[in-house]
Amino acid sequence: MSKRSVTEVNAASEGHGEPRKTPRGESKQREHAADDEMGEFEDAWEDELESDEEVVDSEAQKGEDGMDVDDEVMPPIEESEEQPPEPSVFIPGVHHLEKDEILEPDDAVYLMRHNMSVNWPCLSFDILRDNLGDQRQRFPATAYIVAGTQADVAKNNEISVYKMSSLQKTQKENDSDDEEDDDDDTLDEDPLLEHRSVPHLGGVNRIRAQPLPASSPLPPVSQPYYVASWAETGKVHIWDVRPLIEALDIPGYTIDKARTHTPAFTINSHGRAEGFAMDWASSGEANPSALRLLTGDIHSKIYLTTTTPSGFNALSQPFTTHTSSVEDLQWSPVEPTVFASCSADQSVQIWDVRAKGRQSVAGIDHAHESDVNVISWNRSTTYLLLSGGDEGGIKVWDLRNVKKRGATGPNPTPVAGFNWHRAPITSIEWHPTEDSIFAASGADDQVTLWDLAVEQDDEETGAMDATPEGGRDVPPQLLFVHQGQKDVKEIHWHPQIPGTVISTALDGFNVFKTISV
Protein backbone atom coordinates (compact mmCIF):
# COMPACT_ATOMS: atom_id res chain seq x y z
CA MET A 1 0.00 0.00 0.00
CA SER A 2 1.15 3.50 -0.74
CA LYS A 3 0.49 4.71 2.78
CA ARG A 4 2.65 2.10 4.50
CA SER A 5 5.34 3.19 6.94
CA VAL A 6 8.48 4.88 5.64
CA THR A 7 10.58 4.05 8.66
CA GLU A 8 12.97 2.03 6.57
CA VAL A 9 14.12 5.16 4.81
CA ASN A 10 16.35 7.16 7.13
CA ALA A 11 17.65 9.97 4.95
CA ALA A 12 15.69 12.38 2.82
CA SER A 13 16.71 13.05 -0.73
CA GLU A 14 18.32 16.42 -1.25
CA GLY A 15 16.94 16.91 -4.78
CA HIS A 16 14.15 19.38 -5.39
CA GLY A 17 12.35 20.01 -8.64
CA GLU A 18 9.32 21.94 -9.60
CA PRO A 19 7.40 23.02 -12.62
CA ARG A 20 10.14 24.38 -14.93
CA LYS A 21 13.08 22.71 -16.62
CA THR A 22 16.42 24.24 -17.61
CA PRO A 23 19.57 22.63 -18.98
CA ARG A 24 22.22 21.95 -16.41
CA GLY A 25 25.59 23.43 -17.42
CA GLU A 26 28.61 21.17 -17.47
CA SER A 27 31.35 22.08 -15.01
CA LYS A 28 35.02 21.65 -15.87
CA GLN A 29 37.53 20.65 -13.27
CA ARG A 30 41.08 21.92 -13.32
CA GLU A 31 43.72 19.21 -13.36
CA HIS A 32 46.30 19.46 -10.62
CA ALA A 33 49.99 18.74 -11.09
CA ALA A 34 51.39 15.65 -9.44
CA ASP A 35 52.94 16.16 -6.03
CA ASP A 36 56.44 15.17 -7.21
CA GLU A 37 56.48 17.58 -10.17
CA MET A 38 57.23 21.30 -10.15
CA GLY A 39 54.40 23.25 -11.69
CA GLU A 40 55.36 25.73 -14.43
CA PHE A 41 54.46 29.39 -14.11
CA GLU A 42 52.51 30.47 -17.17
CA ASP A 43 52.47 34.14 -18.17
CA ALA A 44 48.97 34.83 -19.32
CA TRP A 45 50.21 37.67 -21.56
CA GLU A 46 53.13 35.68 -22.98
CA ASP A 47 55.53 38.55 -22.18
CA GLU A 48 59.22 37.97 -23.02
CA LEU A 49 62.37 40.04 -22.57
CA GLU A 50 63.16 41.94 -25.75
CA SER A 51 66.65 41.98 -27.24
CA ASP A 52 68.25 45.14 -28.65
CA GLU A 53 67.71 43.91 -32.23
CA GLU A 54 64.02 43.43 -31.59
CA VAL A 55 63.77 46.98 -30.25
CA VAL A 56 65.39 48.34 -33.42
CA ASP A 57 63.09 46.31 -35.66
CA SER A 58 60.11 47.57 -33.71
CA GLU A 59 61.14 51.20 -34.17
CA ALA A 60 61.57 50.62 -37.90
CA GLN A 61 58.01 49.36 -38.20
CA LYS A 62 56.56 52.60 -36.80
CA GLY A 63 55.15 55.11 -39.20
CA GLU A 64 56.02 58.74 -39.42
CA ASP A 65 53.44 59.64 -36.84
CA GLY A 66 54.88 57.17 -34.38
CA MET A 67 51.89 54.78 -34.64
CA ASP A 68 52.39 51.06 -34.81
CA VAL A 69 51.57 49.55 -38.18
CA ASP A 70 50.31 45.99 -38.15
CA ASP A 71 51.13 43.84 -41.13
CA GLU A 72 47.74 42.21 -40.81
CA VAL A 73 44.63 43.83 -39.44
CA MET A 74 43.04 41.38 -36.96
CA PRO A 75 39.28 41.52 -36.53
CA PRO A 76 38.16 42.59 -33.04
CA ILE A 77 37.19 39.81 -30.68
CA GLU A 78 33.49 40.13 -29.96
CA GLU A 79 31.89 38.80 -26.82
CA SER A 80 29.34 36.08 -27.41
CA GLU A 81 25.79 37.40 -27.24
CA GLU A 82 24.31 33.92 -27.12
CA GLN A 83 21.74 33.76 -24.32
CA PRO A 84 20.92 30.64 -22.33
CA PRO A 85 17.75 28.91 -23.51
CA GLU A 86 14.52 30.16 -22.00
CA PRO A 87 12.99 27.86 -19.37
CA SER A 88 9.99 25.91 -20.54
CA VAL A 89 6.94 24.72 -18.61
CA PHE A 90 7.22 21.10 -17.55
CA ILE A 91 3.98 19.10 -17.35
CA PRO A 92 4.34 15.53 -16.00
CA GLY A 93 3.18 12.93 -18.47
CA VAL A 94 3.25 15.46 -21.31
CA HIS A 95 6.91 16.46 -21.22
CA HIS A 96 9.94 14.42 -20.27
CA LEU A 97 13.22 15.49 -18.78
CA GLU A 98 16.14 15.05 -21.12
CA LYS A 99 19.67 14.22 -20.04
CA ASP A 100 21.30 17.08 -18.11
CA GLU A 101 17.94 18.79 -17.52
CA ILE A 102 16.67 19.56 -14.02
CA LEU A 103 13.43 20.93 -12.61
CA GLU A 104 13.42 24.40 -11.11
CA PRO A 105 10.52 26.20 -9.41
CA ASP A 106 8.79 29.01 -11.25
CA ASP A 107 8.14 31.52 -8.48
CA ALA A 108 6.00 33.61 -10.82
CA VAL A 109 3.11 31.19 -10.20
CA TYR A 110 3.42 31.16 -6.40
CA LEU A 111 2.20 33.79 -3.98
CA MET A 112 4.14 31.93 -1.29
CA ARG A 113 6.45 28.90 -1.35
CA HIS A 114 8.61 27.56 1.46
CA ASN A 115 10.46 24.30 2.12
CA MET A 116 11.11 23.13 5.68
CA SER A 117 13.27 20.21 6.78
CA VAL A 118 12.76 18.28 10.01
CA ASN A 119 14.79 15.70 11.92
CA TRP A 120 12.62 12.71 10.95
CA PRO A 121 10.13 12.22 8.12
CA CYS A 122 6.48 12.63 9.09
CA LEU A 123 4.00 10.28 7.45
CA SER A 124 1.06 12.31 8.74
CA PHE A 125 0.24 15.75 10.15
CA ASP A 126 -2.74 17.97 10.88
CA ILE A 127 -3.26 21.73 11.03
CA LEU A 128 -3.95 23.25 14.44
CA ARG A 129 -6.30 26.15 14.95
CA ASP A 130 -4.81 29.45 16.17
CA ASN A 131 -5.98 32.83 17.44
CA LEU A 132 -4.56 34.86 14.55
CA GLY A 133 -7.90 35.22 12.76
CA ASP A 134 -9.74 33.71 9.80
CA GLN A 135 -9.46 34.57 6.10
CA ARG A 136 -5.90 35.86 6.56
CA GLN A 137 -4.36 37.39 3.44
CA ARG A 138 -1.43 39.46 4.72
CA PHE A 139 2.19 38.38 4.83
CA PRO A 140 4.22 37.18 6.60
CA ALA A 141 1.99 34.23 7.51
CA THR A 142 2.12 31.95 10.54
CA ALA A 143 0.82 28.38 10.81
CA TYR A 144 0.71 25.74 13.54
CA ILE A 145 0.72 22.01 12.80
CA VAL A 146 1.04 18.76 14.74
CA ALA A 147 2.97 15.85 13.25
CA GLY A 148 4.17 12.37 14.15
CA THR A 149 7.55 11.01 13.17
CA GLN A 150 8.85 7.88 11.45
CA ALA A 151 12.22 7.55 13.20
CA ASP A 152 14.91 4.88 12.79
CA VAL A 153 13.92 3.04 15.98
CA ALA A 154 10.64 3.00 17.90
CA LYS A 155 11.90 4.85 20.99
CA ASN A 156 13.12 7.85 18.95
CA ASN A 157 9.68 8.82 17.69
CA GLU A 158 7.88 11.97 18.78
CA ILE A 159 4.69 13.95 18.56
CA SER A 160 5.73 17.49 17.62
CA VAL A 161 3.83 20.75 17.50
CA TYR A 162 5.45 23.07 14.94
CA LYS A 163 5.10 26.82 14.66
CA MET A 164 5.94 28.05 11.16
CA SER A 165 6.41 31.83 11.20
CA SER A 166 7.86 34.58 8.97
CA LEU A 167 6.35 32.88 5.92
CA GLN A 168 7.01 35.69 3.48
CA LYS A 169 5.36 36.41 0.17
CA THR A 170 7.35 35.14 -2.80
CA GLN A 171 9.43 37.93 -4.31
CA LYS A 172 9.25 38.19 -8.09
CA GLU A 173 11.58 39.96 -10.50
CA ASN A 174 8.89 42.36 -11.72
CA ASP A 175 7.56 43.27 -8.27
CA SER A 176 7.31 47.03 -7.79
CA ASP A 177 9.92 48.52 -5.48
CA ASP A 178 7.46 50.89 -3.87
CA GLU A 179 4.62 48.55 -2.96
CA GLU A 180 2.98 49.85 0.18
CA ASP A 181 2.38 46.42 1.69
CA ASP A 182 6.00 45.32 1.50
CA ASP A 183 8.52 46.03 4.20
CA ASP A 184 12.09 45.64 2.99
CA ASP A 185 13.28 44.63 6.43
CA THR A 186 10.76 41.83 6.86
CA LEU A 187 11.05 40.52 3.29
CA ASP A 188 14.66 39.57 3.98
CA GLU A 189 13.75 37.47 7.02
CA ASP A 190 14.08 33.71 6.71
CA PRO A 191 11.16 31.47 7.66
CA LEU A 192 11.31 30.30 11.26
CA LEU A 193 10.43 26.76 12.35
CA GLU A 194 10.03 26.14 16.09
CA HIS A 195 8.73 23.04 17.81
CA ARG A 196 7.87 21.41 21.11
CA SER A 197 7.77 17.62 21.29
CA VAL A 198 6.69 14.71 23.48
CA PRO A 199 8.06 11.16 23.18
CA HIS A 200 5.97 8.57 21.32
CA LEU A 201 6.71 4.85 21.32
CA GLY A 202 6.56 3.58 17.74
CA GLY A 203 6.17 5.31 14.41
CA VAL A 204 3.06 7.44 13.87
CA ASN A 205 0.92 6.17 10.99
CA ARG A 206 -1.70 8.89 11.22
CA ILE A 207 -2.37 11.90 13.44
CA ARG A 208 -5.52 14.02 13.71
CA ALA A 209 -6.49 17.01 15.86
CA GLN A 210 -9.93 17.37 17.38
CA PRO A 211 -12.26 19.62 15.35
CA LEU A 212 -13.07 23.06 16.71
CA PRO A 213 -16.16 25.03 15.67
CA ALA A 214 -15.57 27.41 12.77
CA SER A 215 -14.38 30.87 13.81
CA SER A 216 -14.01 29.76 17.42
CA PRO A 217 -10.84 30.76 19.27
CA LEU A 218 -8.19 28.36 20.45
CA PRO A 219 -9.21 26.94 23.85
CA PRO A 220 -7.52 28.63 26.82
CA VAL A 221 -4.45 26.82 28.13
CA SER A 222 -6.43 25.52 31.08
CA GLN A 223 -8.63 23.47 28.70
CA PRO A 224 -7.45 20.52 26.59
CA TYR A 225 -6.83 20.51 22.86
CA TYR A 226 -6.77 16.84 21.91
CA VAL A 227 -4.77 15.09 19.21
CA ALA A 228 -5.01 11.36 18.38
CA SER A 229 -2.08 9.30 17.05
CA TRP A 230 -2.31 5.90 15.34
CA ALA A 231 0.87 4.07 16.42
CA GLU A 232 2.50 1.20 14.55
CA THR A 233 2.25 -0.73 17.83
CA GLY A 234 -1.53 -1.06 17.33
CA LYS A 235 -2.43 1.52 19.97
CA VAL A 236 -4.27 4.81 19.48
CA HIS A 237 -3.12 7.50 21.91
CA ILE A 238 -4.97 10.73 22.71
CA TRP A 239 -2.75 13.66 23.76
CA ASP A 240 -3.36 17.14 25.13
CA VAL A 241 -1.15 19.49 23.07
CA ARG A 242 -2.54 22.80 24.30
CA PRO A 243 0.45 23.45 26.65
CA LEU A 244 2.87 22.81 23.76
CA ILE A 245 1.23 25.59 21.75
CA GLU A 246 1.45 27.89 24.75
CA ALA A 247 5.17 27.14 25.14
CA LEU A 248 5.75 28.21 21.53
CA ASP A 249 3.93 31.51 22.04
CA ILE A 250 4.95 32.50 25.56
CA PRO A 251 8.70 32.72 26.27
CA GLY A 252 9.60 31.03 29.51
CA TYR A 253 6.34 29.07 29.78
CA THR A 254 6.91 25.87 31.76
CA ILE A 255 5.24 22.75 30.36
CA ASP A 256 3.52 20.45 32.82
CA LYS A 257 5.00 17.14 31.67
CA ALA A 258 2.48 15.17 33.69
CA ARG A 259 -0.18 16.66 31.39
CA THR A 260 1.60 16.50 28.03
CA HIS A 261 4.06 13.57 28.14
CA THR A 262 1.49 10.95 29.12
CA PRO A 263 -1.53 10.19 26.90
CA ALA A 264 -4.85 11.40 28.24
CA PHE A 265 -6.31 8.12 27.00
CA THR A 266 -5.14 5.04 25.06
CA ILE A 267 -7.42 2.94 22.85
CA ASN A 268 -6.45 -0.76 23.01
CA SER A 269 -9.44 -2.09 21.03
CA HIS A 270 -7.35 -3.06 18.00
CA GLY A 271 -4.97 -5.34 19.88
CA ARG A 272 -1.66 -5.46 18.01
CA ALA A 273 -3.20 -4.65 14.63
CA GLU A 274 -1.90 -1.31 13.40
CA GLY A 275 -3.92 1.00 11.20
CA PHE A 276 -4.08 4.24 9.25
CA ALA A 277 -7.75 5.25 9.20
CA MET A 278 -8.89 7.83 11.73
CA ASP A 279 -11.29 10.78 11.97
CA TRP A 280 -12.72 13.02 14.70
CA ALA A 281 -16.12 14.66 14.95
CA SER A 282 -17.74 16.95 17.50
CA SER A 283 -21.26 18.00 18.33
CA GLY A 284 -20.44 21.52 17.22
CA GLU A 285 -21.10 24.72 19.06
CA ALA A 286 -23.92 23.17 21.11
CA ASN A 287 -21.48 20.86 22.89
CA PRO A 288 -17.94 21.12 21.49
CA SER A 289 -16.53 18.90 24.24
CA ALA A 290 -18.67 15.95 23.06
CA LEU A 291 -16.18 14.22 20.75
CA ARG A 292 -16.35 11.08 18.63
CA LEU A 293 -13.28 9.31 17.26
CA LEU A 294 -13.29 6.55 14.63
CA THR A 295 -10.27 4.27 14.10
CA GLY A 296 -9.84 1.54 11.48
CA ASP A 297 -7.14 -1.14 11.30
CA ILE A 298 -5.51 -3.42 8.73
CA HIS A 299 -7.71 -6.34 9.89
CA SER A 300 -10.86 -4.64 8.49
CA LYS A 301 -12.28 -3.53 11.86
CA ILE A 302 -13.54 -0.06 12.77
CA TYR A 303 -13.97 1.06 16.40
CA LEU A 304 -15.77 4.06 17.87
CA THR A 305 -14.57 6.01 20.91
CA THR A 306 -16.76 8.66 22.52
CA THR A 307 -16.44 11.15 25.35
CA THR A 308 -18.40 11.26 28.56
CA PRO A 309 -18.31 13.78 31.43
CA SER A 310 -15.75 11.53 33.10
CA GLY A 311 -13.49 11.05 30.06
CA PHE A 312 -13.16 8.82 26.99
CA ASN A 313 -15.07 5.60 26.40
CA ALA A 314 -13.86 3.02 23.83
CA LEU A 315 -16.78 0.93 22.57
CA SER A 316 -15.94 -2.74 22.31
CA GLN A 317 -18.09 -3.83 19.35
CA PRO A 318 -16.47 -3.12 15.94
CA PHE A 319 -18.02 -2.23 12.58
CA THR A 320 -17.22 -5.19 10.31
CA THR A 321 -18.52 -4.98 6.72
CA HIS A 322 -15.09 -4.55 5.10
CA THR A 323 -13.11 -7.64 4.15
CA SER A 324 -9.64 -6.04 4.01
CA SER A 325 -7.60 -3.20 5.51
CA VAL A 326 -9.56 -0.03 6.33
CA GLU A 327 -7.62 2.82 4.73
CA ASP A 328 -9.54 6.01 5.55
CA LEU A 329 -12.56 7.29 7.49
CA GLN A 330 -14.70 10.43 7.22
CA TRP A 331 -17.58 11.60 9.40
CA SER A 332 -20.55 13.17 7.62
CA PRO A 333 -20.41 16.97 7.91
CA VAL A 334 -24.15 17.19 8.58
CA GLU A 335 -25.37 13.91 10.10
CA PRO A 336 -23.69 13.21 13.46
CA THR A 337 -24.30 9.45 13.35
CA VAL A 338 -23.19 8.80 9.75
CA PHE A 339 -19.67 8.14 8.47
CA ALA A 340 -17.93 6.78 5.36
CA SER A 341 -14.99 4.40 5.03
CA CYS A 342 -12.79 3.03 2.26
CA SER A 343 -10.77 -0.14 2.12
CA ALA A 344 -8.26 -2.28 0.29
CA ASP A 345 -11.28 -4.43 -0.66
CA GLN A 346 -11.93 -1.75 -3.37
CA SER A 347 -15.13 -0.52 -1.73
CA VAL A 348 -16.50 2.64 -0.15
CA GLN A 349 -19.04 2.02 2.61
CA ILE A 350 -21.56 4.31 4.34
CA TRP A 351 -22.45 3.60 7.98
CA ASP A 352 -24.89 4.71 10.65
CA VAL A 353 -23.79 4.06 14.22
CA ARG A 354 -27.44 3.48 15.18
CA ALA A 355 -27.79 0.53 12.76
CA LYS A 356 -28.04 -2.89 14.35
CA GLY A 357 -25.32 -5.44 13.76
CA ARG A 358 -22.60 -2.84 13.14
CA GLN A 359 -22.94 -3.32 9.35
CA SER A 360 -22.82 -0.64 6.64
CA VAL A 361 -26.15 0.72 5.43
CA ALA A 362 -25.02 1.56 1.86
CA GLY A 363 -21.93 1.27 -0.27
CA ILE A 364 -20.06 1.22 -3.56
CA ASP A 365 -18.63 -2.28 -3.80
CA HIS A 366 -16.21 -1.70 -6.69
CA ALA A 367 -15.38 1.96 -6.35
CA HIS A 368 -11.88 1.54 -7.81
CA GLU A 369 -9.92 -1.04 -9.77
CA SER A 370 -7.66 -1.60 -6.76
CA ASP A 371 -7.34 -0.49 -3.13
CA VAL A 372 -9.24 2.66 -2.20
CA ASN A 373 -6.64 4.63 -0.25
CA VAL A 374 -8.29 7.90 0.73
CA ILE A 375 -11.67 9.66 0.82
CA SER A 376 -12.88 13.20 1.57
CA TRP A 377 -16.44 14.36 2.32
CA ASN A 378 -17.42 17.76 0.93
CA ARG A 379 -18.25 20.18 3.75
CA SER A 380 -20.31 22.52 1.57
CA THR A 381 -22.04 20.27 -0.98
CA THR A 382 -22.61 17.45 1.45
CA TYR A 383 -23.67 14.77 -1.05
CA LEU A 384 -20.26 14.77 -2.79
CA LEU A 385 -17.49 12.37 -1.78
CA LEU A 386 -13.98 12.15 -3.24
CA SER A 387 -12.00 8.91 -3.43
CA GLY A 388 -8.43 8.15 -4.49
CA GLY A 389 -7.23 4.70 -5.51
CA ASP A 390 -4.04 2.68 -5.62
CA GLU A 391 -4.19 2.76 -9.42
CA GLY A 392 -3.82 6.56 -9.36
CA GLY A 393 -7.43 7.35 -10.16
CA ILE A 394 -9.53 10.09 -8.54
CA LYS A 395 -13.32 9.80 -8.51
CA VAL A 396 -16.16 12.07 -7.40
CA TRP A 397 -19.29 10.34 -6.12
CA ASP A 398 -22.85 11.62 -5.66
CA LEU A 399 -23.97 9.87 -2.48
CA ARG A 400 -27.61 10.31 -3.48
CA ASN A 401 -27.01 7.60 -6.08
CA VAL A 402 -25.41 5.07 -3.72
CA LYS A 403 -27.47 1.94 -3.21
CA LYS A 404 -28.71 0.95 0.21
CA ARG A 405 -27.54 -2.42 1.47
CA GLY A 406 -29.64 -5.19 -0.09
CA ALA A 407 -31.21 -2.98 -2.77
CA THR A 408 -31.21 -4.05 -6.41
CA GLY A 409 -30.28 -1.97 -9.40
CA PRO A 410 -27.20 -0.82 -11.27
CA ASN A 411 -24.05 0.10 -9.42
CA PRO A 412 -23.50 3.86 -9.09
CA THR A 413 -21.05 5.55 -11.40
CA PRO A 414 -18.84 8.53 -10.49
CA VAL A 415 -20.00 11.97 -11.60
CA ALA A 416 -16.38 12.78 -12.47
CA GLY A 417 -13.13 10.85 -12.74
CA PHE A 418 -9.49 11.73 -13.41
CA ASN A 419 -6.53 9.49 -14.25
CA TRP A 420 -3.80 12.12 -14.20
CA HIS A 421 -1.59 10.63 -11.47
CA ARG A 422 0.63 7.72 -12.51
CA ALA A 423 1.02 6.22 -9.03
CA PRO A 424 -1.18 5.57 -5.97
CA ILE A 425 -3.11 8.52 -4.54
CA THR A 426 -1.77 9.13 -1.03
CA SER A 427 -3.99 12.01 0.14
CA ILE A 428 -7.05 13.93 -1.02
CA GLU A 429 -9.02 16.81 0.49
CA TRP A 430 -11.78 19.19 -0.51
CA HIS A 431 -11.15 22.92 -0.14
CA PRO A 432 -12.66 24.03 3.21
CA THR A 433 -14.94 26.70 1.65
CA GLU A 434 -14.90 26.32 -2.17
CA ASP A 435 -17.10 23.31 -2.90
CA SER A 436 -15.71 22.60 -6.38
CA ILE A 437 -11.99 22.72 -5.54
CA PHE A 438 -9.86 19.92 -4.11
CA ALA A 439 -6.21 18.93 -3.70
CA ALA A 440 -4.60 15.52 -4.16
CA SER A 441 -1.16 14.00 -3.77
CA GLY A 442 0.35 10.88 -5.28
CA ALA A 443 3.30 8.56 -5.00
CA ASP A 444 4.43 10.10 -8.32
CA ASP A 445 5.69 13.11 -6.29
CA GLN A 446 2.92 15.42 -7.50
CA VAL A 447 0.54 17.63 -5.54
CA THR A 448 -2.32 18.64 -7.80
CA LEU A 449 -5.04 21.28 -7.42
CA TRP A 450 -8.38 20.78 -9.21
CA ASP A 451 -11.57 22.73 -9.88
CA LEU A 452 -14.64 20.78 -11.01
CA ALA A 453 -16.34 24.01 -12.10
CA VAL A 454 -13.89 24.54 -14.97
CA GLU A 455 -15.13 23.46 -18.39
CA GLN A 456 -13.25 22.96 -21.64
CA ASP A 457 -13.17 26.04 -23.86
CA ASP A 458 -12.09 24.94 -27.33
CA GLU A 459 -11.39 28.51 -28.46
CA GLU A 460 -8.99 29.22 -25.60
CA THR A 461 -7.10 25.96 -25.23
CA GLY A 462 -4.11 27.42 -27.06
CA ALA A 463 -0.94 25.44 -26.54
CA MET A 464 -2.79 22.60 -24.88
CA ASP A 465 -3.88 21.46 -28.32
CA ALA A 466 -0.28 20.58 -29.15
CA THR A 467 0.19 17.38 -27.20
CA PRO A 468 3.61 15.87 -27.93
CA GLU A 469 3.89 12.36 -29.27
CA GLY A 470 3.51 9.88 -26.45
CA GLY A 471 2.02 12.58 -24.19
CA ARG A 472 -1.52 13.01 -22.95
CA ASP A 473 -4.16 15.69 -22.70
CA VAL A 474 -4.25 17.95 -19.68
CA PRO A 475 -7.72 17.98 -18.07
CA PRO A 476 -9.16 21.50 -18.02
CA GLN A 477 -10.07 20.97 -14.35
CA LEU A 478 -6.40 20.57 -13.42
CA LEU A 479 -5.40 23.99 -12.11
CA PHE A 480 -1.90 23.42 -10.80
CA VAL A 481 0.86 20.83 -10.39
CA HIS A 482 3.27 21.35 -7.49
CA GLN A 483 6.46 19.30 -7.52
CA GLY A 484 9.78 19.18 -5.77
CA GLN A 485 9.12 16.80 -2.87
CA LYS A 486 10.10 13.16 -2.58
CA ASP A 487 7.46 10.60 -1.61
CA VAL A 488 4.56 12.93 -0.73
CA LYS A 489 2.35 11.38 1.95
CA GLU A 490 -0.28 13.87 3.07
CA ILE A 491 -1.72 17.30 2.21
CA HIS A 492 -4.07 19.72 3.95
CA TRP A 493 -5.62 23.09 3.13
CA HIS A 494 -5.10 25.66 5.87
CA PRO A 495 -8.64 26.60 7.00
CA GLN A 496 -7.63 30.08 8.20
CA ILE A 497 -5.29 31.10 5.34
CA PRO A 498 -7.33 30.77 2.12
CA GLY A 499 -5.64 28.89 -0.70
CA THR A 500 -2.65 27.78 1.36
CA VAL A 501 -1.62 24.12 1.14
CA ILE A 502 0.78 22.28 3.44
CA SER A 503 2.27 18.93 2.39
CA THR A 504 4.53 16.42 4.10
CA ALA A 505 7.00 14.12 2.38
CA LEU A 506 10.15 12.14 2.97
CA ASP A 507 12.24 15.32 2.75
CA GLY A 508 10.13 17.60 4.96
CA PHE A 509 7.25 20.04 4.65
CA ASN A 510 6.20 22.41 1.87
CA VAL A 511 3.96 25.43 2.51
CA PHE A 512 2.66 27.12 -0.63
CA LYS A 513 -0.06 29.30 -2.06
CA THR A 514 -0.54 29.56 -5.81
CA ILE A 515 -1.99 32.14 -8.16
CA SER A 516 -4.59 29.53 -9.21
CA VAL A 517 -6.61 29.22 -5.98
Summary of the structure (lengths in Angstrom):
residues: 517
radius of gyration: 30.0
end to end distance: 30.5
largest distance: 117.3
contacts: 1500
relative contact order: 0.13
helix: 9%
strand: 35%
